[in-house]
Amino acid sequence: MKLRHRMLGTLALLAAPMIAGTTWARYQFEWRELERALLTFGEIEMVDRNGLERCRANPAEFPLPPRARPERPRGRDRADRWEGPPRPPRQVNGPAPGRRPESKTDADILGMGASLRLHAYRADFLSDNPRSPPFPKELRAGLEAGADKTSGRLNRNQDLFAVGWRTPWSDGPAAVILISTARVPKLFRGPMLGAIGALTCVLLAAVWLAMGPLIGRTRKLAAAARRVEKLDNFEPIPEEGSDELTDLTRAFNTAGASLRQAMDTANQREASLRTFVENTAHDVGTPLTVLQGHLAKLAENGQRDEGILRAMEEAQYIGAMLANLSTVARLEDVEVPLRQDEVDLKALCLRVLARHQTIASEKNIELEHALPQAEVTVRGEMTLLEQAVSNLVHNAVSHGQPGGHATLHLQLGPADSFQLRVLDDGPGIDSQTLQNLTERRWRSEDARRRHPSGRGLGLSIADDVAKRHDFDLKLSKSEAGGLEVTISGKCAGTQRQD
C-alpha cells in the first residue's frame, strides 16, 4: 500500500470512532436537555402556576393544555349560530377592555408548541382524569425501582418523548406526573451529518495535499538508492527542510559517499593486483620457457631418468598455473570488454598440441588429434580461447595413464556450428565429481595427491571463457572411461573444401 493511501486509511480509521462517539455524545446531550426542559416545565406548571391546587380541587378536569374551545361557526349566519356571550365592540387601537394581551407560553419558549402534554397520576399510576392515557410501562418500571425520574421514547414508531416524574406530593392525585412531547432526540440529523461529512472531506483533502511534498522527497530517496545499487552514478540528494526526512537524506548522502569512496578504493586495489599478477606471470614465464627448453634438450640427448621427467611435468604445471592466473585477472576485469577478433580454431589447436607434445611423449601418452580440412573461424579473444583449450589438453595429459591416449577432436556441425572435444582414457570419474569440476578452486582427490598446492582453476577458466563467448561446455564420461569435455558454438565464418 502506498504511503499516501496508508495515511488516508489511518485517518479514516481514526475519524470513524471519533464521529461515532461525537454523534452518540450529542444524542445523549440532547436527550438530557430535553428531559431537563420537560421537568422544568412540569415544576413551573405545578408550583409556580398553581397546578397542584387546581389538580387537587378538580383532578378529573386536570389535563394540560386546557380543553379546546368550541369551534366558531363560519359563513353568513355565524352570528346567529354563536351561543357564547355577546362580544364587546372591536377596538381599533390596543387590546379589548378587561382582556390581557397574548403572551408566549412556556411550551412556545421551549420550542415545543402545542405538542406538549402534562397528565397527573396517583401513586398507583392511575389518573382521576378519564382522558389521561395509561401510564407507560417503560417509565413505570423505572419509577417503581426507586428512581425519581425516568424518560424514554414511546409509541410504536417511537415518535413521542416522555418523562415520568415522582413528585414530593405522594398522597394526592399528583403523586406522579407524565410530561410528553412530539419532539424526540434523534441520533442522526441531516445538517450535522452534512457538516461532519464536509469536515471529513476537508481533512482527507488536506492530508492528501500535505503528503505530496513528503512523497516527492521519498521518491527522490528511492531513485538515489537505485542509482547507488548500480554503483555507476551516485549524486547527493538535495537536503530540503529541517525535519526527520532531512536527517535521513543527510545520512543517506553520507553513506553513499562513503560507499562510493570504498568502491573506488577497492577497484583501484583490484586493478593494481591484476596488473601485478599479469606482470608477474609474464616475467616468470620467460625464464620458465627457457627452463622447459633445457629440460627438453636433456630428454632428447638420452637422459630420460625419472628426475628429468618429473622436472618437465612440474615446469609445465607451473607454466600452466601462471597462464591461468593471468587469464583469471583478465576475465575479472569487467571494465575491459572482450576482443572480437576472428580466431582460427584449427591453427589454435595445432599450437596447443605442439605445446603439450613433449610432456605427453615423456609420459608415454599418445596425443592424438582429428581436425577438419576446412578452416574453423570463431569470434572472440584469441588469448583466452587458446588458454581454455590448453587447459583441457593439459588436464587430459595430466590425468592420463602411461601407455594411454589423449585426443583433441574438432569438427564442423550443421548451420555453421562447431564442436571441439577433448577425451582421455584416464581413471574413471563419478557423477558427483562431474558436477563440481567447473567450480572455482574445487579439486578432485587425485589432483590433490598430485599437486597439493594447486588452485583448481583449469576447468573453471575453460567454462568461464566458453560462457563469455556464448559457447556451451559440457562434461561427461568418455567411452574409454576417462573424461570428455565438449565445447560447441557458432562459427564466425566457415569455408568448406570439397
N, C-alpha and C positions, 0 to 999 in steps of 0.2 A: 504494500500500500504506500502511495506517495505521502510525503510529509504533510503537504497541504491538506490532502484528504483526511489524513490521520488527525490533524488539528481540528478540522471541521467536525469529524466524528466525535472527538473528545468533547468539544464544546456542546454538541447536540446531546451527548450523554449527560453532561453536567447540567444543561439547561432543562432537560425533561423533568428530573425530580424537583428542580427549583420552581418550575412553572406549576407543577402539580401541587407542591407544598404551598406556594403563594395562593393558588386558587382555593385550596382547602382552607387556608387561614382566613382568606376573605369571606368564604362561605360561613365559617364559624363566627366571624366577627359580625356579619350581617344577621345571623341567627340571634346572637346575644343582644345586639342592638334592638332588633325588632321585639324580642322578649322584654327587654327593659322598657321600651316605649309603651308596650301594652300594659305592663304593670303600672307604669306611671299614670297612664290614662285611667286605669281602674282605681288607683288611690285618689286621684282628683275627683272622679265621679262619686265615689262612695264617701269621701271625707269632706273635701272642700265644697262640694255642691249638694251636700245633704242627701246623698243617695242612700245611705244606710237608714236614715229616718223615714224616707219615702218607702223603702223596701219593707221596713217593719210595720209601717202604717198600712200598707196595702200590698202585700207580697204577691197577690195574684195578678196585679196590674203593674208589675215592675220589669218591663223589658227596656232595653236601650238599643237603638234610639226609640223615642216615644211612638205611639200608634200614629199611623199616617192620617192626614186629614182627608175628609170626604172629597171626592173629585168634583170640581166645579163644572156646571153644565156649560155646554158650548152651543153656539147657534143664536138665533134671534131671540128665542124665548128663554134665555138663560136667567133673566131677572125674575121671570115668573116661576122658574123651577128652583131657584135658590131658596133653601129652607133655613138658612142661618140668620143670625141677627142682622138688622139693616146696617149697611156700611156707611161710615162717615164720608162727607164730601172729600173728594180728592184735592189735596193741597198742591199748589203749583210749585212752591219752593219749600224744602225741608220736609221732615217726616210728619206723619199724621199726629194730631194731638193725642197724648197718652200712649204712644207706641214707641218702643225702644228701637234705636237703629240696629240694623242687622250687623252681626259680627261673626267672624270665623270661629268655628268650634275647634275643640282640641283635636278632633279627628282630621279636620282640614289642615290644621297646623302640622300634624304628624304625617300628612301626605297620604292618608288612607281613605278620606272621604266617607261616603255613605256605606262603605263595605265593613265598617267597624261595628261589632255586636258585643253586648255585655249581658250575661244572664247570671242570676243568683240561685244558689242551691243550699240545702241544709247539709248537716254533717254526714247524712247518709246518701248524699249525692242525688237527692230528689228535689225538684223545684216545685214551689207552690204555684208557679205560673204555668198553666197548661200549654201555653205556646212555646215554652222553652224546650229546646231539643234535649234528648237524653245526654247525660254526661259521657264524654268519650272514654272508652275502656282504656285506651292507651295512656291517657292522662291520669285516670283514676288509680291505676296500678302504682304510679309514682307517688301520688299523694298518700295512698294507703301505706306505702313503705316508709312514710315519715318525712317526706320532702315537703318544704313549704311552697314550692312552686315547681311546675313541670310544663314543658312545651313540646309541641310536635306538629307534624303536617297531617291533616285529616282528609277524609273523603277518599273515594276510590282512586281518583286522579291526583290526590294529594295537592289540591288547589286551594286549600284552606289552612291557615296557620292559626293555632290557638294556644292560649296559656291558661293553665289551671292554677288558681291561687287560693291557698288555705289562709283565710283571714283570721284576725285575732278574735272575731265575734263568733265563736264556735257554738253558741247556744241559740242562735236565731236563724232566720231564713236566708241570711247572707253568710253562712259559715264557709262556703266555697264559692268562688267567682270564676266564671268562664268568660274569657275575652277572646274574640276571634276576628280575623280579618282576611280578606281575599288576597292581600299582599303576602307572598311567600318568599323566603330566601331561595335564590337559585344558585346552583353550583357553577353553571356556565352562563355567562352573559355575553351577548354579541359584541358590544363595544369593548369590553375588557379583553375578550379573546382576540379581537382585531388588534388592539394595542399590543398585546403580548406577542402576537404573530409578527407585527411590524417591527417590534423591538428585536425579536429573534433574527429576522431577516437582516436588519441593520448590523447586528453583531456578527452574523456569519459573513456578510459582505466586508465588514471591517477586518475580520481575521483573514479573509481571502486576500484582500489587498495588502494587509500588513505582512503577510508571509511572502509576498512577491520578492522583495529585496533579499530576504534570508535565503529563499530557494535559489535565487540567482547566484549568490555568493557560494552556496553549497555546490552548485553545478560547476562553478569555476574550480573549486577544490577537486571535484571528481575528474574534471578534464586534466588538471595538473597531475593527478595521481596516475592517469593513463599515460601521460607523457613520460613520467618517471619510470613506469613499468617498461616502456620501450627503451629507456636509457639512451635516448638519442637527442632529446631536445628539452631539457629542463629549464623552465623560465620561472622566476619567482612570481608569486601571485600578489597583486596589489593588496595592501592592507587597508581595508575600509572600516571606518568606525572604531569603536573602543569597547566592544563587547566580548563575550566569550568566544564568538566565532572569529574575531580578530586575533585573539590569543592562539586559537587553533591554526589559523593561517600562518601566523608568525612561526609557530613550532614546526609546521609543515615545511615552510621555506628553509628553516634551519636544518631540518633533517634531510631535505632534498639536496641542499648544498653540500652537506657532509657526505651524503651517499655519492654524489657526483664526483667529489674530490677523491673519495676512496676508490671508486671505479677507475678514475683516471690513473691513480697511483698503481692499482692492480694491473691495468692494461700496460702501463709503462714497464712494470717489472716483468710481466709475461712476455712482452716484446723483447726485452733485454735477455731473458732466459732463452727464448727461441733463437735469438741471434748468437748467443753463446754456444748453444747446442750445435747449430749449423756450422759455426766456425770451428768448433772442436772436432766435429765429425770430419770436416774437410781437412783439418791439419793432421789428424791422426790417420786419416785414410791414405795419405801419400806414403809415409814410411811403412804402413801396413801392406800396401800393394807391393813395395819393394821386398818386404819380408816374404810375402807369398811367392814372389818370383824366385828368390833364392831357394826356398824350400822346394819349389817345383824343379829347379835345376838339380838339386841334390837327389831328388827322386828319379830324374831322368838318367843320372850318372850311375845308377845301380844301387844307391844307398836307400834301400826300401825297408829299413828296420821299423819297428813299432814306434819308436820315438819320433821319427820323421813324419809318419802318418798322423800321429796324434797332434803334432805341431801344426801340420797343414789343416787339420779339422778345426783346431782352436783358432787359427788365424782367419779361416773363412767364417767361423762363427762370430768372431769379433767384428769382422768387416760387415757381416750382415746386420749385426746389432747396431753398429754405428749408422749404417744406412737407414735402418728402421727409425732410430732416434731422429735423424734429420727429416725423415718422411713425416713422423708424428708432429714435429714442430711446424712443418709446412701445412699439414692438414688442420691443425688447430688455429692457424692464422686465418680466421674467418673474414678479416677485413680485406684480404687479397683474394680476388676471385681466381678460379682455376683457369688455366690457359686452355684455349680451344684450338689446338693445333691438329693437323692431320697426322696421325701416327700409324706407321706401317707395322701391324702386329706380327707379320711374318718375320720381318727383319728384327723386331724386338725379341721374338722367341729365340732366334738364332744367337743373338748376343747373350741371352740368359743361359742357353745351353752351353755355349763356349765357356762361360764363366764358371760353370759347375762341372765341366767335363773332367778336369784334373782330379778333384776330390772324389768324384764318382769312380773314376778308374782306380784310384788308390784304395778305395773301399771295396773294389771288385763288384761294383754295381753298374750294370749296363744302362746307360742313359739313352733312351730311345726317343724318337720324335716322328710325327707324321704331320706334314704341312701341305696345304693346297698349292697348286701351281700358280693360281691367281693371287694377286695382291689383296690383302685384307686390311682396309683402312678404317680407322675409327677416329672420332674427335675427342680430344682430351689433352691432359698434360702428360707428356711422354715420360718424364722422370718418375711420376707417381705410378703410372701404369707398369713401367718396367720393374719398379721395386715390388709391386704387388705380384707380378708373375715370378720374379726372382724368389720371393718368399715362399711361393707354392712349390717351386722346384727344389729350393733348399730344404723345405720340410720333407719332401718325398725322399731326397737323398739321405737326409739325417736319420730318418726312421727306417730306411731300407736295410735289409739283411745282406751280408756278403754272399755274392752269387745271385742276388735278386735283380729286379728291374724297376726302373722309374721311367714313366712315359709322359711326354707332352704331346697332346693331340689338338691341332687347330683345324677346324673345318668351317665351311660356309653353309648356311642354312637358307631356308626359303625367305622370301621378302627381304632380301638384303640384310640378313642377320648372320651372326657368327656364334660359334661355340668353342670355347677353349677348355680342355680338360687336362688335369694333371693327376696321374694314377701311380700308385706304388703297391708292392706286394709285401709291405711290412707287417708288423704284428696287428692282430685284429683290434677293432675298436667298438665299444658298446654304444648303444643308442643314447644313454645319458651323457656320455662324453661328447658325442656329436653335437648335442645342443649347446654345450659350453665352450666349444673350441674357438668361436669367434668373439668371445668376451675378452675385453682388455685385461691383461695381466692374469688370465686363467691359464694354467699349465697342467698337462697330464702328469701322471705319476712317472711315466717313462722319461718325459722331458726333465722332470725334476732330478731324476737319478743321473742323467747325462750331464746336465748343466745346472747345478743348484742355484747359481747366481743369475740365471736367465730372467727375462721380464715378461715373456709370453705375449709378444707383440706381433709376430709374423702373420698369422691368420686374421687377427683383428685388424691389422693395417690393410690386408688384402680386401676384407669385407668392407671397410670404410671407403677405400678407393673405388671399389665397384659401385657403392651407393652414390658416391659423389658424381660418378659418370653415368648414372642411371642404368647400370648393369645389374644383373642378378647373380649372386654367388650362392651355390648350394653345396652341401657336404653330404656324402653318402659312402657306403661301403663299396669298395671296388670288387670286381669279380674275382680278383686274385686274393682277396681277403684283407687288403690294406684300406687306405683312404682314397677316395675320389673327390676332387674338387672341380666344380664346373662353373665357369663364368660365361654368361651369354648376354647378348645385347644387339643393338642395331649398328650397322656399318655406316660410315660416312659416305663411302663410295666403293663399289666392288666391280672389278674388271675380270670377267671370266675368259679363260683361254680354252678354245675348243681343241 
